[in-house]
């Protein structure tokens, strides 16, 4: 399983109504730190396949979501379970930090 691209139009169905917990990676093509986080998100999507859904939102192409979540800096990672945002992280973080946040998301769901 890999990440899914989500848009302003598909966010509700793909994230808010998801049966699985969801990690949303808000990014942009011009963002250097986003390019560092992207491969880590892909790796985690493989590790947590079937347990956590990983999606990406291009903030340039989807300004509605960018504004809805009042995002001021990217990369911005939002962690959802049951349609509610449980946690968020701003900036490039090491894989261990991201993995810990995913584990917390799974624990919150249990």
KAHUKA-V961854 format. One record per residue. PHI is phi in radians with two decimals (none if undefined). BURIAL is b if it has 24 or more other C-alpha atoms within 12 Angstrom, else e. Layout:
phi: <PHI/PHI>
burial: <BURIAL/BURIAL>
This chain:
phi: <none/-2.18/-1.29/-2.01/-1.39/-2.10/-2.07/-0.91/-1.35/-1.80/-1.02/-1.04/-1.18/-1.40/-1.96/-1.19/-1.80/-1.18/-1.25/-1.64/-1.06/-2.27/-1.90/-1.88/-1.77/-1.51/-2.56/-2.61/-1.10/-1.44/-1.55/-1.01/-1.05/-1.09/-1.20/-1.35/-1.33/-0.87/-1.11/-1.17/-1.07/-1.06/-1.06/-1.14/-1.11/-1.26/-1.11/-1.86/-0.93/1.50/-2.00/-2.42/-1.70/-2.02/-2.26/-2.15/-2.14/-1.33/-1.18/-1.22/-1.49/-2.33/-1.14/-1.07/-1.19/-0.99/-1.31/-0.99/-1.63/0.90/-1.31/-1.90/-2.63/-2.19/-1.19/-2.23/-1.89/-2.02/-1.99/-2.06/-2.52/1.03/1.43/-1.99/-1.34/-1.68/-2.83/-2.65/-2.31/-2.01/1.62/-1.24/-2.21/-1.13/-0.97/-1.05/-1.20/-1.15/-1.11/-1.07/-1.14/-1.17/-1.08/-1.11/-1.10/-1.13/-1.15/-1.17/-1.38/-1.21>
burial: <e/e/b/b/b/b/b/b/e/e/b/e/e/b/b/b/e/b/e/b/b/b/b/b/b/b/b/b/e/e/e/e/b/b/e/e/b/b/e/b/b/b/e/b/b/e/e/b/e/e/b/b/b/b/b/b/b/b/b/e/e/e/e/e/b/b/e/e/e/e/b/e/e/b/b/b/b/b/b/b/b/b/e/e/e/b/b/b/b/b/b/b/b/e/e/e/e/b/b/e/b/b/b/e/b/b/e/e/e/e>
